[in-house]
Structure formats: C-alpha cells, structure tokens
C-alpha cells in the first residue's frame, strides 16, 4: 500500500463539489479548500442574501483557494433552474438575482427565444457575482403527472419539446460564460418516487429510454453541453440490478459516454439523498460513483460526511479499489471545464461592477415581467366580465403541504418539529392576495385546509359580501382535499351564482380527475410572486392569456 502524496490528494479534491453553511466563508469551507483541496463549491439559498454579498463570498472563497495553493480558480455552482428552484433569485426573504419563469412556464410561452433570453440574462447576473456553473437545464421528461420531485421543473411531457427548450436554456447560459448541467440523467420524470426520500425504480428498456427519456439529453450532448448530472434512480432492465444510476458504471460509462458519446464532465446529484445514503452511506456512495465513472461527486450539506467521503476515497485508492490513474484521466475533463468557464485568477478576483449590475437588473426585471405574461394559460374559460362584477373578491389559498422536498426546501417552508408546515399562508400567496386587494377594495384572503366538516363560518360570511371567488389550488391532483373543499364551497356559491375562478398555482393537472368542476381555470405553472401577479392580470382581464399548456399526453381537464 503506497501512501498518497500531496499531489495525489490535490487531484482527489478536484473530484468533489461540496456545500457549506453561512453568508461568509466558514471554517468548514476553509478546511475543505485548504486541507482537502476541494475544487468546486455549491452555493444554496442559505448562502445568498444579495448579489453584492454573493460576490464578496465568492471572491473570498477564490482568494482563499489561491492562497491555499490551488492552481486554478474554483468552479462555483448553484441550483438556478428558475421558477420554484431558484437559489440566486430574489424572494420574500432577500433581494438578489432576477426571478425568471421555470421550465414548464417557459415551455408555456412556446418561445425558444424567451427561454434563451431568460437564461442569458440570469447568466449575466450570476457571472457578475462570480458564479460559473449552474445545475440547469432540467432535461427530465415529466411522463408521470404524479411525479413528486420534477413536475413543473420539467419543460413538459413531450421529449422533443423538452429537448427544444433545454437546448435554448443551454445556449443562453453557455454564451454568457456559465457551464450548464443537464439533469437528472438518464431521466427522473417517469416515477412517482422522490429520490430525496427513497430509490425510484424506472422499469423501462434501453430502447424505450432512447425514444423518450434520453431524447433531450442526446440533443444537449449534440449541442456540446458542458456537464451532465446523474440522478439517483434504478433502471433494472438496463443495468440488471437495483443500483442508483449515479453509482452504475453501466449508466455512466456504457450508456452516457459509450452509446451517447458524451465527452464532458459528469457530476452526480447530491449523495446525501436517501436513495443513496440510506443503503450505501454518502461516504461509500462517493467512492462507488467515482468507480462508476463520475468525474465529480456532490455532497451539499454535512461536513462530517463530506470529509468522510474524501477520506474514504483516499483509503479506496490506497487499497487498490479505486484507480488514481482513472481519476487523473477524469481530471483532464475537469481541467478543460475550468479552462473554459472558471477563467483566470484575475477573472475570479475582480471587483463587482455595480454600474453594470444596476442596468442589468432594470432590464432583466422587464424581461421577467414580459416572460411571465407570455406564460399564463387560460385552460378553460370564459372569465367573468368584470365590468358587470362589482365588489370585493374572496381569495382562498391552500394550506401549504410538503409535497416536493427539492422545491419546499428551496422555498424556505417553516416547519414544526413533527414536520408539519407552519407558515400555512405562504409569503407568495399573501402577495397574491394583496395584489387582488389592490385591484378590488375590501377583498379578503382566507387559507383553507383539510380540516373535516363544511366551509367555516367566517368563509361563509365572507361569501355573502364577495362579488367573486378566486380559488387557488396547488397540486390538487395529489391533494384531493383541495377539490373536496371547493365542492363544499360551491354549495354556497351556486345559490347566488357567484363566479368562481380557479388558479392552478403549480402543476396544471389539478382538475384531471374532477369532471364535475367546470369553472374557469387558469394555470400559472408556479407560485412565485411574479407568476401569480401575471395570473392576476389575466384573471382581471388586464391582458390576454398568451400561454399554452405544455402537456400533450392527455387533457389536463377531465371530460
């Protein structure tokens, strides 16, 4: 057993992308960069307060890396899909980058140009802050509408449409100097299991994958996308085992590199997800991913597991279970990625151009407004003639449930110790209700829940003074209690012919199993404030609904 040299450990550090906590460079981050030579950092919402703060943080990370002897700047990555997964975008808690539509909302515009423009605009902001790697576009085909983790993060359920829009996002990011990362290879769309919580099994043949799931990835490979992220789902018909794809040599080397010809960098999804950690542990999972051919493994949260994974890698190389020569060959791809996107130390350490940022922010805000306006879809009309509907509006929004760990965590949902959601109204729905109230004086907002019984007396009382009801749903196809509440509500509204407008604030499938509900129905594709504001402008007839529903396999409204 030959002990590892300093150069060996520096090589190993280039094969990890790790996260840390805090708005400033932490002691954990310093240990990872200095002692373990980690070459890539992922930022999350917990690291973001403003563009200026992110720039200062990234600059301090880069300066520390340089002072610690790194030969090249760090790759600084972030989950910035837009829409509901937007770590860099402004929200109710901080002001940072511009909020742009997510994947399904972009596909709803039916405009590749809008998708490319939004990606490029965001890339310019991120580059100013020092970010050079984005884990986007989502190339998953949302074949199963019950999918708890992809949903509106996907461009839709048609593989060629997904490819069309994923390519547009890749173009926008790449031309502005951001390394894109298509995810979650070989496709996380045809499952109703969340890999954050368990191992999804996609029981499809390789031939079937090539006709559906792999279509967007192949299109992006042909467009020379810089990186691809492997996901944690099993494909037993392809691999003949229950290994997560990220740990499978059959998937990484034989399929992705061999049959599909990908020559860029392969990075795994976070190895702290239960689909990997529960059976293999994060530490041993990291080694298995590297053995399978991954270039970089991602561990986002826990310092002990991060350090343990690197030390497990040391031991595996020293014992001959992992080839250092393989890592060095992989390291050539990583070096090329850094040469193309990390730039020089002068690039990494330059001052923030606040004049350019101010002008960019103003222009991007207008682009955001026009993009969201193009995405809102009227699934079923007609909407009320508001000239003849006089008076306040009753807004009903659902109690927030934890249905999607990737989105809920990004949203910053506050929870009790038993994991029940605390902030039942949600800042986005509060903003939407305020927007309605600004248009209709005296409007009221209530949060409805799955509590047994009929409509509460205070809501019934509010109905007596309301001129119309806006009933907001959120993934009601998976939370049928929302539609049960609506049915109870309509017992009261039908007595006075009170107009009811439904706003599906996330996936557009909410009424698929509700043939008895025939009210006007708008899809916003996400519950970001910008999307809900665009929906409000359509509800009140201030602009036409220009969007389409980018879901082609089956009508989203029950017949």
C-alpha positions as CSV (number, residue, x, y, z in Angstrom):
1,X,0.0,0.0,0.0
2,X,1.6,3.2,-1.2
3,X,0.7,6.3,0.8
4,X,-0.9,9.2,-1.1
5,X,1.3,12.2,-1.9
6,X,0.2,15.8,-1.7
7,X,-0.2,15.9,-5.5
8,X,-2.4,12.8,-5.2
9,X,-4.7,14.5,-2.7
10,X,-4.8,17.7,-4.7
11,X,-6.1,15.6,-7.6
12,X,-8.7,13.8,-5.5
13,X,-10.0,17.2,-4.2
14,X,-10.9,18.2,-7.8
15,X,-13.5,15.4,-7.9
16,X,-15.7,16.8,-5.2
17,X,-18.3,19.7,-5.2
18,X,-19.3,20.5,-1.7
19,X,-21.6,22.9,0.1
20,X,-21.3,24.8,3.4
21,X,-23.5,27.0,5.7
22,X,-23.4,30.7,6.0
23,X,-23.2,34.0,4.1
24,X,-19.5,34.3,4.7
25,X,-16.7,31.9,4.1
26,X,-16.9,29.4,7.0
27,X,-14.2,27.4,8.9
28,X,-15.7,24.3,7.3
29,X,-15.3,25.8,3.8
30,X,-11.7,26.7,4.6
31,X,-10.9,23.2,5.8
32,X,-12.3,21.7,2.7
33,X,-10.5,24.1,0.4
34,X,-7.1,24.2,2.2
35,X,-6.8,20.7,3.8
36,X,-8.8,18.6,1.3
37,X,-8.0,20.7,-1.9
38,X,-11.7,20.7,-2.9
39,X,-12.0,22.3,-6.3
40,X,-15.7,23.1,-6.5
41,X,-18.3,24.7,-4.3
42,X,-22.1,24.6,-4.5
43,X,-24.0,27.7,-3.1
44,X,-27.5,27.3,-1.9
45,X,-30.2,29.7,-0.6
46,X,-28.6,29.5,2.8
47,X,-25.5,31.3,1.2
48,X,-27.4,34.0,-0.6
49,X,-28.6,37.5,0.7
50,X,-27.8,39.8,-2.2
51,X,-25.8,39.9,-5.4
52,X,-23.2,42.1,-3.6
53,X,-22.9,39.6,-0.7
54,X,-22.6,36.6,-3.0
55,X,-19.9,38.4,-5.0
56,X,-18.0,39.1,-1.7
57,X,-18.5,35.5,-0.6
58,X,-17.3,34.0,-3.9
59,X,-14.3,36.4,-4.0
60,X,-13.3,35.3,-0.5
61,X,-13.6,31.6,-1.5
62,X,-11.4,32.2,-4.6
63,X,-8.9,34.3,-2.7
64,X,-8.6,31.6,0.0
65,X,-8.2,28.9,-2.7
66,X,-5.4,30.8,-4.3
67,X,-3.7,31.5,-1.0
68,X,-4.0,27.8,-0.2
69,X,-2.1,26.8,-3.3
70,X,-4.8,25.9,-5.8
71,X,-3.5,26.2,-9.4
72,X,-6.9,27.1,-10.9
73,X,-9.9,29.0,-9.6
74,X,-12.8,27.1,-8.1
75,X,-15.9,26.2,-10.0
76,X,-18.8,27.9,-8.1
77,X,-22.1,26.2,-8.8
78,X,-25.7,26.9,-7.9
79,X,-29.2,25.4,-8.4
80,X,-30.7,28.0,-10.6
81,X,-33.4,26.4,-12.6
82,X,-35.6,29.5,-12.2
83,X,-39.2,29.1,-11.2
84,X,-39.6,27.2,-7.9
85,X,-35.9,26.2,-7.7
86,X,-34.0,29.5,-7.8
87,X,-31.3,29.8,-5.2
88,X,-30.0,33.0,-6.7
89,X,-33.3,34.8,-7.3
90,X,-34.9,37.4,-5.1
91,X,-37.7,36.2,-2.9
92,X,-39.7,37.1,0.2
93,X,-36.6,36.9,2.3
94,X,-33.8,38.6,0.3
95,X,-33.1,40.6,-2.8
96,X,-30.6,39.0,-5.2
97,X,-30.9,38.0,-8.8
98,X,-34.0,38.4,-11.0
99,X,-36.8,35.8,-10.8
100,X,-37.5,34.3,-14.2
101,X,-40.0,31.6,-15.2
102,X,-39.2,28.0,-14.5
103,X,-39.1,25.2,-17.1
104,X,-42.8,24.5,-17.6
105,X,-43.7,28.2,-17.5
106,X,-41.1,28.8,-20.2
107,X,-42.4,26.0,-22.3
108,X,-45.9,27.5,-21.9
109,X,-44.7,30.6,-23.8
110,X,-43.9,28.4,-26.8
111,X,-40.9,30.6,-27.4
112,X,-37.4,29.3,-27.5
113,X,-36.2,32.9,-27.8
114,X,-37.8,33.8,-24.4
115,X,-36.2,30.7,-22.8
116,X,-32.8,31.6,-24.2
117,X,-33.1,35.3,-23.3
118,X,-34.1,34.5,-19.7
119,X,-31.2,32.1,-19.3
120,X,-28.7,34.5,-20.8
121,X,-30.0,37.4,-18.7
122,X,-29.7,35.4,-15.5
123,X,-26.2,34.2,-16.5
124,X,-25.0,37.7,-16.8
125,X,-26.1,38.4,-13.2
126,X,-24.5,35.3,-11.9
127,X,-21.2,35.9,-13.7
128,X,-21.1,39.4,-12.1
129,X,-21.4,37.7,-8.8
130,X,-18.7,35.1,-9.6
131,X,-20.8,32.1,-10.3
132,X,-19.7,30.0,-13.2
133,X,-21.6,26.7,-13.0
134,X,-25.4,26.2,-13.0
135,X,-27.2,23.0,-12.4
136,X,-29.7,23.5,-15.2
137,X,-31.5,22.8,-17.6
138,X,-33.8,20.1,-16.2
139,X,-33.9,17.6,-19.1
140,X,-36.4,15.3,-17.5
141,X,-39.5,14.4,-19.4
142,X,-42.4,14.6,-17.0
143,X,-44.1,11.4,-18.2
144,X,-45.9,10.7,-14.9
145,X,-48.0,13.6,-13.7
146,X,-47.8,12.2,-10.2
147,X,-44.1,12.8,-10.1
148,X,-43.4,14.4,-6.7
149,X,-40.0,15.9,-7.4
150,X,-39.9,17.1,-11.1
151,X,-43.4,18.3,-12.2
152,X,-43.2,22.0,-13.3
153,X,-39.4,21.8,-13.1
154,X,-39.7,19.9,-16.4
155,X,-40.5,21.6,-19.8
156,X,-43.3,19.1,-20.2
157,X,-44.1,15.5,-21.2
158,X,-43.1,15.6,-24.9
159,X,-39.4,14.6,-25.2
160,X,-38.9,16.7,-28.3
161,X,-40.4,19.8,-26.7
162,X,-38.3,19.2,-23.6
163,X,-35.2,19.0,-25.9
164,X,-36.2,22.2,-27.7
165,X,-36.4,24.3,-24.6
166,X,-33.5,22.6,-22.8
167,X,-31.3,23.4,-25.7
168,X,-32.4,27.1,-25.6
169,X,-31.5,27.4,-21.9
170,X,-28.1,25.7,-22.6
171,X,-27.5,28.3,-25.4
172,X,-28.3,31.2,-23.1
173,X,-26.2,30.0,-20.2
174,X,-23.2,29.0,-22.3
175,X,-23.0,32.1,-24.5
176,X,-22.7,34.2,-21.3
177,X,-19.9,32.1,-19.8
178,X,-21.8,29.8,-17.5
179,X,-21.3,26.0,-17.6
180,X,-24.7,24.3,-17.8
181,X,-25.5,20.9,-16.4
182,X,-28.4,18.8,-17.8
183,X,-30.2,16.8,-15.2
184,X,-31.1,14.2,-13.9
185,X,-29.6,11.6,-16.3
186,X,-31.0,9.3,-17.5
187,X,-34.3,10.8,-16.6
188,X,-36.3,11.3,-13.4
189,X,-39.7,12.1,-15.0
190,X,-41.4,8.7,-15.2
191,X,-41.7,7.9,-11.5
192,X,-43.8,8.9,-8.5
193,X,-41.0,8.3,-6.0
194,X,-38.8,11.2,-4.8
195,X,-35.1,10.3,-4.7
196,X,-34.6,12.6,-1.8
197,X,-36.6,10.1,0.2
198,X,-36.3,6.7,-1.5
199,X,-34.9,5.0,-4.6
200,X,-37.2,5.4,-7.6
201,X,-37.3,2.4,-10.0
202,X,-37.9,3.1,-13.7
203,X,-38.8,-0.2,-15.2
204,X,-38.0,0.6,-18.9
205,X,-35.9,-1.0,-21.5
206,X,-33.0,0.8,-23.1
207,X,-34.9,1.1,-26.3
208,X,-37.8,2.8,-24.5
209,X,-35.4,5.2,-22.9
210,X,-33.9,6.2,-26.2
211,X,-37.4,7.0,-27.5
212,X,-38.4,9.2,-24.5
213,X,-36.1,10.0,-21.6
214,X,-32.8,10.2,-23.5
215,X,-34.1,12.4,-26.3
216,X,-33.4,15.7,-24.5
217,X,-30.0,14.5,-23.2
218,X,-28.9,13.4,-26.7
219,X,-29.9,16.8,-28.1
220,X,-27.9,18.5,-25.4
221,X,-24.9,16.2,-26.0
222,X,-25.0,17.1,-29.7
223,X,-25.0,20.8,-28.7
224,X,-21.8,20.1,-26.6
225,X,-23.3,20.9,-23.2
226,X,-20.5,21.2,-20.6
227,X,-21.7,18.9,-17.9
228,X,-24.4,16.3,-17.2
229,X,-25.7,15.4,-13.7
230,X,-26.6,11.8,-13.0
231,X,-29.6,11.1,-10.9
232,X,-30.4,8.5,-8.2
233,X,-32.9,6.2,-9.9
234,X,-32.6,2.5,-10.7
235,X,-33.2,1.1,-14.2
236,X,-33.2,-2.7,-13.7
237,X,-33.9,-3.5,-17.3
238,X,-30.8,-1.7,-18.4
239,X,-28.4,-2.4,-15.5
240,X,-29.8,-5.8,-14.3
241,X,-29.5,-4.6,-10.7
242,X,-31.0,-2.1,-8.3
243,X,-28.1,0.3,-8.3
244,X,-28.9,4.0,-8.5
245,X,-27.8,5.4,-11.9
246,X,-25.3,7.6,-10.3
247,X,-23.5,4.6,-8.9
248,X,-23.8,2.5,-12.0
249,X,-20.9,2.0,-14.5
250,X,-23.4,0.7,-17.0
251,X,-25.3,4.0,-16.9
252,X,-22.3,6.4,-16.7
253,X,-19.7,4.7,-18.9
254,X,-21.6,2.3,-21.2
255,X,-24.7,4.4,-21.8
256,X,-23.8,8.1,-21.3
257,X,-20.2,8.0,-22.5
258,X,-20.3,5.0,-24.8
259,X,-23.6,4.8,-26.6
260,X,-24.5,8.5,-26.3
261,X,-21.0,9.9,-26.9
262,X,-20.8,12.4,-24.0
263,X,-17.3,13.8,-23.6
264,X,-17.9,16.5,-21.0
265,X,-17.9,16.4,-17.2
266,X,-20.2,14.0,-15.3
267,X,-21.3,15.3,-11.9
268,X,-23.6,13.4,-9.5
269,X,-26.7,14.7,-7.8
270,X,-26.2,15.2,-4.0
271,X,-25.2,12.0,-2.3
272,X,-27.0,12.9,0.9
273,X,-30.3,11.9,-0.7
274,X,-31.8,8.8,0.9
275,X,-31.8,7.0,-2.5
276,X,-28.1,6.7,-1.9
277,X,-27.3,7.5,1.7
278,X,-29.8,5.0,3.3
279,X,-28.3,1.9,1.7
280,X,-24.7,2.8,0.8
281,X,-23.9,5.8,3.1
282,X,-22.9,9.1,1.5
283,X,-19.2,8.3,2.1
284,X,-19.1,4.9,0.4
285,X,-21.6,6.1,-2.2
286,X,-19.0,8.7,-3.3
287,X,-16.4,6.0,-4.0
288,X,-18.9,3.9,-5.9
289,X,-19.8,6.9,-8.1
290,X,-16.1,7.6,-8.9
291,X,-15.6,3.9,-9.6
292,X,-18.6,4.0,-12.0
293,X,-17.0,6.8,-13.9
294,X,-18.4,10.0,-12.5
295,X,-15.9,12.9,-12.7
296,X,-17.3,14.9,-9.7
297,X,-19.4,13.8,-6.8
298,X,-21.7,16.3,-5.0
299,X,-22.3,16.4,-1.2
300,X,-24.2,19.6,-0.2
301,X,-24.8,19.8,3.5
302,X,-22.9,17.8,6.1
303,X,-19.3,18.4,6.9
304,X,-18.6,15.1,8.6
305,X,-20.0,13.2,5.5
306,X,-18.0,15.4,3.2
307,X,-14.8,14.9,5.0
308,X,-15.6,11.2,5.4
309,X,-16.2,10.8,1.7
310,X,-12.9,12.2,0.8
311,X,-11.1,10.1,3.3
312,X,-13.0,7.0,2.1
313,X,-11.7,7.9,-1.3
314,X,-8.1,8.1,0.0
315,X,-8.5,4.6,1.5
316,X,-10.0,3.2,-1.6
317,X,-7.1,4.4,-3.7
318,X,-4.5,3.2,-1.3
319,X,-6.2,-0.3,-1.1
320,X,-6.4,-0.5,-4.9
321,X,-10.2,-0.4,-5.0
322,X,-10.2,2.9,-6.9
323,X,-7.8,3.8,-9.7
324,X,-5.8,7.0,-9.3
325,X,-5.0,6.9,-13.0
326,X,-8.7,6.8,-13.7
327,X,-9.1,10.0,-11.6
328,X,-6.2,11.7,-13.4
329,X,-7.8,10.9,-16.7
330,X,-11.1,12.3,-15.4
331,X,-9.2,15.3,-14.1
332,X,-8.3,16.3,-17.7
333,X,-12.0,16.8,-18.4
334,X,-12.3,18.9,-15.2
335,X,-9.3,21.0,-16.1
336,X,-10.9,21.7,-19.5
337,X,-14.1,22.7,-17.8
338,X,-12.2,25.1,-15.6
339,X,-10.3,26.5,-18.5
340,X,-13.5,27.2,-20.4
341,X,-15.6,28.6,-17.5
342,X,-13.6,29.4,-14.3
343,X,-11.2,31.7,-16.1
344,X,-8.0,33.2,-14.6
345,X,-7.4,34.3,-11.1
346,X,-7.8,37.9,-12.3
347,X,-11.3,36.9,-13.5
348,X,-12.1,35.2,-10.3
349,X,-10.9,38.1,-8.1
350,X,-12.2,41.2,-9.9
351,X,-14.4,43.8,-8.3
352,X,-18.1,43.8,-8.6
353,X,-19.3,46.1,-11.5
354,X,-22.2,47.8,-9.7
355,X,-23.0,50.1,-12.6
356,X,-23.4,47.2,-15.0
357,X,-25.4,45.3,-12.3
358,X,-27.8,48.2,-11.8
359,X,-28.5,48.5,-15.6
360,X,-28.8,44.7,-16.0
361,X,-31.2,44.4,-13.0
362,X,-33.6,47.0,-14.5
363,X,-33.5,45.4,-18.0
364,X,-33.9,41.9,-16.5
365,X,-36.9,42.9,-14.4
366,X,-38.7,44.0,-17.5
367,X,-37.8,40.8,-19.3
368,X,-39.1,38.8,-16.3
369,X,-42.5,40.6,-16.5
370,X,-42.9,40.1,-20.2
371,X,-41.9,36.4,-19.9
372,X,-44.3,35.6,-17.2
373,X,-47.0,37.5,-19.1
374,X,-46.4,35.2,-22.0
375,X,-46.6,32.0,-19.9
376,X,-50.0,32.3,-18.1
377,X,-52.5,29.9,-19.7
378,X,-56.3,30.0,-19.8
379,X,-57.1,26.3,-19.7
380,X,-60.8,26.9,-19.7
381,X,-62.9,30.0,-20.0
382,X,-64.7,32.2,-20.1
383,X,-63.6,34.6,-17.4
384,X,-66.1,37.0,-15.8
385,X,-67.0,40.3,-17.4
386,X,-65.6,42.4,-14.6
387,X,-67.5,45.5,-15.7
388,X,-70.6,43.6,-14.5
389,X,-69.0,42.1,-11.4
390,X,-68.8,44.8,-8.9
391,X,-67.4,44.5,-5.4
392,X,-64.7,42.7,-3.4
393,X,-63.2,39.4,-4.2
394,X,-62.7,36.4,-1.8
395,X,-59.3,34.8,-2.3
396,X,-58.8,31.3,-1.0
397,X,-55.4,29.7,-1.0
398,X,-54.4,26.2,0.2
399,X,-52.6,25.4,3.4
400,X,-49.0,24.6,2.3
401,X,-48.1,21.0,2.3
402,X,-44.7,19.4,1.9
403,X,-45.1,17.6,-1.4
404,X,-41.7,18.2,-3.0
405,X,-38.5,18.3,-0.9
406,X,-36.4,19.9,-3.6
407,X,-39.0,22.7,-4.0
408,X,-40.1,23.1,-0.4
409,X,-36.5,23.4,0.8
410,X,-35.8,25.9,-1.8
411,X,-39.0,27.8,-0.9
412,X,-37.9,28.0,2.8
413,X,-41.0,26.4,4.2
414,X,-41.0,26.7,8.0
415,X,-41.9,23.5,9.9
416,X,-42.8,22.4,13.3
417,X,-40.8,19.6,14.9
418,X,-43.2,16.9,13.6
419,X,-42.5,18.2,10.0
420,X,-46.0,19.8,9.7
421,X,-45.9,23.1,7.9
422,X,-46.1,26.2,10.0
423,X,-46.5,29.1,7.6
424,X,-49.8,27.9,6.1
425,X,-50.5,31.0,4.1
426,X,-47.1,31.3,2.5
427,X,-45.5,34.6,1.5
428,X,-46.2,34.1,-2.2
429,X,-49.9,33.6,-1.6
430,X,-50.0,36.5,0.8
431,X,-48.5,38.7,-2.0
432,X,-51.1,37.4,-4.5
433,X,-54.0,38.2,-2.2
434,X,-52.5,41.7,-1.6
435,X,-52.4,42.1,-5.4
436,X,-56.0,41.2,-5.7
437,X,-56.9,43.6,-2.9
438,X,-55.1,46.4,-4.6
439,X,-57.4,45.8,-7.6
440,X,-60.6,45.3,-5.6
441,X,-61.0,47.2,-2.4
442,X,-62.3,45.2,0.5
443,X,-61.2,41.8,-0.8
444,X,-60.5,39.2,1.8
445,X,-58.0,36.3,2.0
446,X,-58.5,33.0,3.8
447,X,-56.3,29.9,3.9
448,X,-58.3,26.7,3.5
449,X,-57.2,23.4,4.9
450,X,-58.1,19.7,5.1
451,X,-60.0,20.1,8.3
452,X,-63.1,17.9,8.5
453,X,-66.6,19.4,8.2
454,X,-68.1,22.1,6.0
455,X,-66.9,25.5,5.0
456,X,-66.0,27.5,8.1
457,X,-68.5,30.2,9.2
458,X,-66.0,33.1,8.6
459,X,-65.6,32.0,5.0
460,X,-69.4,31.6,4.5
461,X,-69.8,35.1,5.9
462,X,-67.1,36.5,3.5
463,X,-69.0,34.9,0.6
464,X,-72.1,37.0,1.4
465,X,-70.2,40.2,0.6
466,X,-68.0,38.9,-2.2
467,X,-68.6,39.6,-5.9
468,X,-66.4,36.7,-7.0
469,X,-64.1,34.0,-5.7
470,X,-60.6,33.2,-6.7
471,X,-59.8,29.7,-5.6
472,X,-56.1,28.8,-5.7
473,X,-55.0,25.2,-5.9
474,X,-51.6,23.7,-5.6
475,X,-51.0,20.2,-7.0
476,X,-54.6,19.3,-6.2
477,X,-54.3,16.1,-8.3
478,X,-52.2,14.8,-5.4
479,X,-54.0,16.6,-2.7
480,X,-57.7,15.8,-3.4
481,X,-58.8,17.5,-0.2
482,X,-58.4,20.8,-2.1
483,X,-61.1,19.9,-4.6
484,X,-63.3,18.4,-1.8
485,X,-63.2,21.8,-0.2
486,X,-64.1,23.5,-3.5
487,X,-67.1,21.2,-3.9
488,X,-68.3,22.2,-0.4
489,X,-67.7,25.9,-1.2
490,X,-69.7,25.6,-4.4
491,X,-72.8,24.5,-2.5
492,X,-72.8,28.1,-1.2
493,X,-71.7,29.9,-4.4
494,X,-74.2,28.2,-6.6
495,X,-77.1,29.6,-4.5
496,X,-76.2,33.1,-5.6
497,X,-74.4,32.3,-8.9
498,X,-71.2,33.7,-7.5
499,X,-68.4,33.5,-10.1
500,X,-65.5,31.2,-9.2
501,X,-62.2,31.3,-10.9
502,X,-59.7,28.5,-10.3
503,X,-55.9,29.3,-10.4
504,X,-53.7,26.2,-10.5
505,X,-50.6,27.7,-9.0
506,X,-48.2,24.8,-9.7
507,X,-48.7,21.8,-12.0
508,X,-51.6,22.1,-14.5
509,X,-53.1,18.7,-13.7
510,X,-55.3,19.8,-10.8
511,X,-58.7,19.1,-12.5
512,X,-57.7,15.9,-14.4
513,X,-59.9,13.8,-12.1
514,X,-62.7,16.4,-11.5
515,X,-65.2,16.2,-14.3
516,X,-67.8,17.8,-12.1
517,X,-65.9,21.1,-11.7
518,X,-66.5,23.3,-14.7
519,X,-65.4,26.8,-13.6
520,X,-62.9,29.0,-15.5
521,X,-59.4,27.7,-14.9
522,X,-56.0,29.4,-15.2
523,X,-52.6,27.8,-15.0
524,X,-49.7,29.8,-13.7
525,X,-47.2,26.8,-13.6
526,X,-45.6,28.1,-10.4
527,X,-46.5,30.0,-7.3
528,X,-43.7,32.6,-7.4
529,X,-45.0,36.2,-6.9
530,X,-44.2,37.1,-10.5
531,X,-46.2,34.1,-11.9
532,X,-49.1,34.8,-9.6
533,X,-49.1,38.5,-10.5
534,X,-49.2,37.6,-14.2
535,X,-52.1,35.3,-13.3
536,X,-53.9,38.1,-11.5
537,X,-53.6,40.3,-14.6
538,X,-55.2,37.6,-16.7
539,X,-58.0,36.9,-14.2
540,X,-59.0,40.6,-14.2
541,X,-58.8,40.9,-18.0
542,X,-55.9,43.4,-18.0
543,X,-54.1,41.2,-20.5
544,X,-54.9,38.2,-22.6
545,X,-53.7,34.7,-21.6
546,X,-50.9,34.0,-24.1
547,X,-49.6,30.7,-22.7
548,X,-50.3,27.2,-23.7
549,X,-50.3,24.0,-21.5
550,X,-47.1,22.2,-22.5
551,X,-48.5,18.8,-21.5
552,X,-49.5,16.8,-24.6
553,X,-50.3,13.3,-23.3
554,X,-53.9,13.7,-22.2
555,X,-56.0,16.7,-21.5
556,X,-55.4,18.4,-18.1
557,X,-59.1,18.9,-17.7
558,X,-61.4,16.0,-17.2
559,X,-64.1,15.4,-19.8
